[in-house]
């Protein structure tokens, strides 16, 4: 399992992890069926549909929708000259891989009970058959899927309520396909809205008044926080699979456009920010920066909007390019394509908002983009499989300003100097986390806080995966370790501050069909648990987004 | 034939026409073979290779390499919902089309003797079979194909001769796969160099010292005019099929990079301008501006370098986008993608060098790009199938500065006002050419000349296709008509001025295996024929490029 953690491709680890609780538990670890003769594989239409779904949700992240391989090997019937032909491996061997995983990083889907015997059999056959064509998803399709539930003219012109909406939290209820809007002052649930499947993130509009959610199914929803009961005022679909959304934030363009990054097809789409009318698509296929190979499946990972320029920073996973998309004239879209490193995933701004740091997780590196100068600033070696989320900006007494990422693959935090001078773009401090293995998914701090919060959600150690570690940002010493109370089940994942920066919200992510999930709210000064949010409706809570902090990119 | 001229897709007309003399003449117009049962089509490996070659050289221009259609309809075994399935049409019907052409614009390949019965049979079967995959052609392949014949250090540091090399002409000897370098002062042939197949154009380096040729086979050659006997000092290959090349011309970047536009694969490639080392590839696939359909086959038509900015203007045929590629940092390539019109082909600068006018030949329009402001300036309706080449900048007494294009599909010249004021971006004058039909391929003038030269190379009238018409630029009156002397056979095509702007060179383009081609050199003042260049070596002369005029984009 250590090897798994060290080597497991993190391209989709977030999604993989977030899908853990959705699996079935009746798998047998060793399939005993008679092997199917080579060439005799077939699936009925119904089986094919089921197999495609399983592959898409379980395997595509690492092996690619077109099965050409990404962080995992290719899975092609006739091989690709590098990895063996799946037809030569045969069903039984492939089932063993799916059941047991591999030391190279493949999870043990069967043993973990995430796929059952029937599902494993289907997908083992599926990967020996020709790759189904990926249908196009174009502007016409998007226009058909687009819905305005409440026209702009019918929306409130000022808040319909007296709540402190800038301190609202949007909480992803992953397996319910919902987002809960919770009042951060009163801790009351103001609304639960229907969103896309397995929402990946929320982003705030430039004004903070709207939340945008993006589902793994490519569905975007626009949630209006000025309504007494926030609801989805418009919805659209950008692709079959997506991870990222952001809004235009530059002066004069506030809430004019949003951009959504697609995995399948690999493209980005610009929508009207207030109506979600689809306006423009740009494909992201290209040549990868390391091998110069053409990749049609060049998926869009994190996207962030600059506050200083009319730019979005668009990270292209497979090619390793960062695209700066200038939205000041979308009929003459200006795109700066910066060669960086593979495979780009997620990241955040340094404390000045000039530099964007993004993980190249296949290379164990962080890439620094100078967004003002529109160029590559630095590439920094960090630990195994960095997974920063947005990272955390802290200031230590010894090293000054630092931007911090944890790692999935090892138990360290890399603290990167961001002040000008000799410390800049160096790992000036590596903090070793308690216990063995890696498994960190998120770190979090706040400019008004002296604390850095660290989860271990992907640890293989049950105690660690239910723990949160709090460090002093000035001394970098561990000051407290929390464990989730026993009455709540599941892993502890993802932290978010309230608007004032004096409270930290943490998810305990239980199973879909159990009511033992919770949001734990800690006082950031006293480090005491001050509030617990629970309820039937709190289904598989994962990411949480404070409206004000998300609007201003405070982390 | 008029209909053919009116409607024939000009996407590849230049190449089509230039391939006329290479065809075989033993076709029978009516194939009598027994029809092949539907579904029973097959080709041997050798036949398949031959069919692919025929398709590529004859059909791909209009129907697309992937047979999805472009200016011509799609040719897919199962159809595309818009055009019929080729399998349903069957071999005999398809052969009739290829033999006789169609009123919609398809040439009568058989009747014209450009394809023989065997070739027609092969290609009729080929288009009913699945589309062969287009292999990738990446940086690694390009590095293998790259050759430096004479390293930069071994090249002359000043001209090795006393000739007036800025008045050299590079003359394309199309079917010989050669370029002749001719001294414009003495009319002596200085050198004949081996180039790619069917060179499409030459461009001059920023210094004028080098010629770059681009072959239809994607081969780029670098020819050094400072050598006593100019030779190919470096060569490279950018794709399987290409049409365009230009160099970096902006101050500080002179002769640093070249860009080559590929048809198949559809991409552009940046090379080191002095060594031809391949540096970077960018794919051009995208969504077309009219229907929003994703087109992987988005071929690169004309490319020109700005003299005022570090920009190349890259015209993407199928999507109808103009890309402005900023080469000031090729690791952070900045591309402005301007939505314009389908299908973009060729064009030239206005008299100020600020505006680039490019033909959208499927829409009978000219697109004007403001390259300073990096935006679409205007779209102008002109006649049927404009084919400007670089166009011609002239100044009339009545209308001031105008940029002129002719048309393949009709016998008019569209004179577009380019001065600020009410005439700007309007067809202020349409000149009707003598005789019936269109068939104009090129127009040419020079700032020091009062004449505008016009060919009719694609006319179906033998007299017209061997004629050149000269207009007075101030009065727009026809002042002289030349016909090629009888001793020279073939069509008359393409004009080029000498450096001084007082001489015009015209090609008489005979057949490959005959020695009756000629370059006719006219005095631009007296309009008298002053010199004739002939010889065994003068095989199928087409385009001619004066070093000085090409370097400075004088037309």
Boltz contact constraints between the chains, C-beta under 6 A:
constraints:
  - contact:
      token1: [A, 136]
      token2: [B, 294]
      max_distance: 6.0
  - contact:
      token1: [A, 138]
      token2: [B, 292]
      max_distance: 6.0
  - contact:
      token1: [A, 138]
      token2: [B, 294]
      max_distance: 6.0
  - contact:
      token1: [A, 139]
      token2: [B, 292]
      max_distance: 6.0
  - contact:
      token1: [A, 140]
      token2: [B, 292]
      max_distance: 6.0
  - contact:
      token1: [A, 281]
      token2: [B, 287]
      max_distance: 6.0
  - contact:
      token1: [A, 283]
      token2: [B, 285]
      max_distance: 6.0
  - contact:
      token1: [A, 283]
      token2: [B, 286]
      max_distance: 6.0
  - contact:
      token1: [A, 285]
      token2: [B, 283]
      max_distance: 6.0
  - contact:
      token1: [A, 286]
      token2: [B, 283]
      max_distance: 6.0
  - contact:
      token1: [A, 287]
      token2: [B, 281]
      max_distance: 6.0
  - contact:
      token1: [A, 292]
      token2: [B, 138]
      max_distance: 6.0
  - contact:
      token1: [A, 292]
      token2: [B, 139]
      max_distance: 6.0
  - contact:
      token1: [A, 292]
      token2: [B, 140]
      max_distance: 6.0
  - contact:
      token1: [A, 294]
      token2: [B, 136]
      max_distance: 6.0
  - contact:
      token1: [A, 294]
      token2: [B, 138]
      max_distance: 6.0
  - contact:
      token1: [A, 331]
      token2: [B, 339]
      max_distance: 6.0
  - contact:
      token1: [A, 332]
      token2: [B, 336]
      max_distance: 6.0
  - contact:
      token1: [A, 332]
      token2: [B, 338]
      max_distance: 6.0
  - contact:
      token1: [A, 332]
      token2: [B, 374]
      max_distance: 6.0
  - contact:
      token1: [A, 332]
      token2: [B, 375]
      max_distance: 6.0
  - contact:
      token1: [A, 333]
      token2: [B, 337]
      max_distance: 6.0
  - contact:
      token1: [A, 334]
      token2: [B, 336]
      max_distance: 6.0
  - contact:
      token1: [A, 335]
      token2: [B, 335]
      max_distance: 6.0
  - contact:
      token1: [A, 336]
      token2: [B, 332]
      max_distance: 6.0
  - contact:
      token1: [A, 336]
      token2: [B, 334]
      max_distance: 6.0
  - contact:
      token1: [A, 337]
      token2: [B, 333]
      max_distance: 6.0
  - contact:
      token1: [A, 338]
      token2: [B, 332]
      max_distance: 6.0
  - contact:
      token1: [A, 339]
      token2: [B, 331]
      max_distance: 6.0
  - contact:
      token1: [A, 374]
      token2: [B, 332]
      max_distance: 6.0
  - contact:
      token1: [A, 375]
      token2: [B, 332]
      max_distance: 6.0
